[in-house]
Amino acid sequence: MLRLGLTGGIGAGKSEVSRMLSSYGAVLIDSDRIAREVVEPGTPGLAAVVAEFGPGLLTPDGALDRPKLGGIVFGDPERLRALNAIVHPLVRARSAELEAAAGPDAIVVHDVPLLAENGLAPLYEMVMVVDAAPGTQLDRLVRLRGMTEDEARARMAAQATREERLAVADVVIDNDGPLEALEPQVRKVWADLVERAAGGARTEG
């Protein structure tokens, strides 16, 4: 098994890169998706979030009101740490289950937004960082996701800096430009991963 850690700042285009890698044959383990699953209605994760933040974070149908929660934790490091202390262990446990099911010959891509923040780089044979300038990130968040500039800046500030992400990168995907410039870069990395996997790259676990 070959593990790739994939990360990038919000608005950098990491989701598009993970989609490409999945289409090439990677087994994708998406931490964001798992983080949503572990706080779905009826889960211990949701119960723990409600115990910490109060029942006002539930929608009328009993689901987590994500925008309201985001408004509380982004920009408040202490509350963000409290949320992460609940969610991160659940995400790690579920990720381990999915990886174990992938099989010994798989190329497993862990899509981890907070890879740099949580010091997770040593877990992977390679770390890929999808990089975009902060101005590009801000523009995409406001123009494409409908955030206000203040909301976008708060989300960006809650993550590692660009320099901190680049410091853990084995390979950097430049996504400051148009989409058509992205795929050739990702294909090249995928070819390298396939070659390394075929050559008996170091495995863990």
URVENVEN-V867034 format. One line per field, one symbol per residue. ss: DSSP state (~ for helix, > for strand, _ for the rest). Layout:
ss = ???
This chain:
ss = _>>>>>>>_____~~~~~~~~~~~__>>>>~~~~~~~______~~~~~~~~~~_~~~>_____>_~~~~~~~~___~~~~~~~~~~~~~~~~~~~~~~~~______>>>>>_________~~~__>>>>>>__~~~~~~~~~~_____~~~~~~~~~____~~~~~~___>>>>_____~~~~~~~~~~~~~~~~~~~_______
